[in-house]
Amino acid sequence: MDNKLFSTIKIRDLEFRNRIFMPPMCQYSANDGVLNEWHIAHYLARSIGGVGGIIVEASAVEPRGRITPNDLGIYNDVQEGEFAKLTKLVKYHGAKIGIQLAHAGRKASNDVPWRNEQTLDELHGGWSIIAPSPIPFDKDSLVPREMTQKDILDVLNAFESSAKMAVRAGFDFIEIHMAHGYLLHEFLSPLTNKRNDDFGGSFEKRIRFPLNVAGKIRSTMPKNMPLFVRISATDWIDGGWDVAQSIEFVKRLKEIGVDLIDVSSAGISPEAIIPADFGFQTKFSSMIRQNSNILTGAVGMIVDPYQAEHILCTEQSDIVLLGRELLRNPYWPLHSAKVLKQNIQWPLQYLRARLT
Ligand SMILES: Cc1cc2nc3c(=O)[nH]c(=O)nc-3n(C[C@H](O)[C@H](O)[C@H](O)COP(=O)(O)O)c2cc1C
């Protein structure tokens, strides 16, 4: 019998060869938002390594929405053309490939983590940033400009246009980034959204813009193409966004035609106290799966094949996403198949190294 981890999953018309996914992980290695040899090698290795699905790192829908000057972007033809090369190569080795469409909001305009992770002002290669309300992330961060109704419309159109590019570039599915304190999460959370127009205040108003974005993207995508949304299920701060609100919000996303929720947490504030430990976020996935009646992905310190199998068999999620573990070991799926005594297809070129 197949292990659950290695069973296929079909979402709309797209079938993934197993339930092991690579979550989006910024590489901060692009120039002008365009991918290069690093990204090709990085994503291709995980496809050869046997993952079922790859979600390409946060890719900004406009230059202002990049976290750092070296983020990927998906807002011009050159970027689209290079993504088309990547999707073809990755798909050839069996993984399906999606892209995370993102806008960093008040967390934009920072230096890359290994240089100094500081906010970049305009004198040092940074740019002016926008957010639902003019509240900086912390005392060292830039103060964002409060978005006007026109800004909201412009960003909505940017998401739509990037989704069209993603479809043309051959992506199999799309994920919208609504987590980790970036722009759409900033609209959701009462800690960062202090607006008193149609896009802030009550729960209904805070979810309005993120729902509009999901609706717009869904309507530009082919009917048979899956749409994922990543959320932070909780801010881990009293008075912030929480699991109860997530459950209601996800029901609304489902009505719009979102297929799967990739359930992460945190990122809205440096003051959050996060009890990070093995599988610490899977309970949120489980709660959303049960109460919102939707497919979910569990992520966060999933590292071991038995742990991953257990999460799926106990119906806490429908897929598992392994971030840092796949950075450490791109061949994790091949090794896990051996541990779980699952016969899977190896790359032909590597057959002589097959673990038996
Ligand atoms: C280097 C790195 C970059 C990341 N970039 C993103 C990103 O672009 N978008 C996102 O939603 N999460 C991002 N994350 C979070 C991961 O997708 C994942 O949720 C997190 O690492 C927890 O999973 P793990 O314990 O398996 O690593 C990043 C994490 C790492 C380590």
The ligand as an SDF file (V2000), in Angstrom:
LIG
                    3D

 31 33  0  0  0  0  0  0  0  0999 V2000
   15.5130   31.3490    3.3560 C   0  0  0  0  0  0  0  0  0  0  0  0
   14.0330   31.4270    3.5850 C   0  0  0  0  0  0  0  0  0  0  0  0
   13.2530   32.2350    2.7930 C   0  0  0  0  0  0  0  0  0  0  0  0
   11.8650   32.2920    2.9630 C   0  0  0  0  0  0  0  0  0  0  0  0
   11.0980   33.0120    2.0770 N   0  0  0  0  0  0  0  0  0  0  0  0
    9.7510   32.9100    2.1260 C   0  0  0  0  0  0  0  0  0  0  0  0
    8.9390   33.4320    1.0830 C   0  0  0  0  0  0  0  0  0  0  0  0
    9.4100   33.9150    0.0610 O   0  0  0  0  0  0  0  0  0  0  0  0
    7.5830   33.3550    1.2400 N   0  0  0  0  0  0  0  0  0  0  0  0
    7.0030   32.7410    2.3140 C   0  0  0  0  0  0  0  0  0  0  0  0
    5.7760   32.6850    2.4000 O   0  0  0  0  0  0  0  0  0  0  0  0
    7.7680   32.1790    3.2850 N   0  0  0  0  0  0  0  0  0  0  0  0
    9.1030   32.2190    3.2000 C   0  0  0  0  0  0  0  0  0  0  0  0
    9.8720   31.5570    4.1190 N   0  0  0  0  0  0  0  0  0  0  0  0
    9.2050   30.6970    5.1180 C   0  0  0  0  0  0  0  0  0  0  0  0
    9.1610   29.2450    4.6140 C   0  0  0  0  0  0  0  0  0  0  0  0
    8.3610   29.1200    3.4540 O   0  0  0  0  0  0  0  0  0  0  0  0
    8.6110   28.3030    5.6930 C   0  0  0  0  0  0  0  0  0  0  0  0
    7.2770   28.6530    5.9520 O   0  0  0  0  0  0  0  0  0  0  0  0
    9.4210   28.3880    6.9780 C   0  0  0  0  0  0  0  0  0  0  0  0
   10.8030   28.2700    6.6970 O   0  0  0  0  0  0  0  0  0  0  0  0
    9.0020   27.3060    7.9740 C   0  0  0  0  0  0  0  0  0  0  0  0
    9.1700   26.0190    7.4280 O   0  0  0  0  0  0  0  0  0  0  0  0
   10.4790   25.1060    7.7810 P   0  0  0  0  0  0  0  0  0  0  0  0
   10.5330   24.9920    9.2720 O   0  0  0  0  0  0  0  0  0  0  0  0
   10.1820   23.8000    7.0930 O   0  0  0  0  0  0  0  0  0  0  0  0
   11.6730   25.8070    7.2300 O   0  0  0  0  0  0  0  0  0  0  0  0
   11.2600   31.5290    3.9790 C   0  0  0  0  0  0  0  0  0  0  0  0
   12.0660   30.7480    4.8210 C   0  0  0  0  0  0  0  0  0  0  0  0
   13.4290   30.6620    4.6130 C   0  0  0  0  0  0  0  0  0  0  0  0
   14.2430   29.7390    5.4980 C   0  0  0  0  0  0  0  0  0  0  0  0
  1  2  1  0
  2  3  1  0
  2 30  2  0
  3  4  2  0
  4  5  1  0
  4 28  1  0
  5  6  2  0
  6  7  1  0
  6 13  1  0
  7  8  2  0
  7  9  1  0
  9 10  1  0
 10 11  2  0
 10 12  1  0
 12 13  2  0
 13 14  1  0
 14 15  1  0
 14 28  1  0
 15 16  1  0
 16 17  1  0
 16 18  1  0
 18 19  1  0
 18 20  1  0
 20 21  1  0
 20 22  1  0
 22 23  1  0
 23 24  1  0
 24 25  2  0
 24 26  1  0
 24 27  1  0
 28 29  2  0
 29 30  1  0
 30 31  1  0
M  END
$$$$
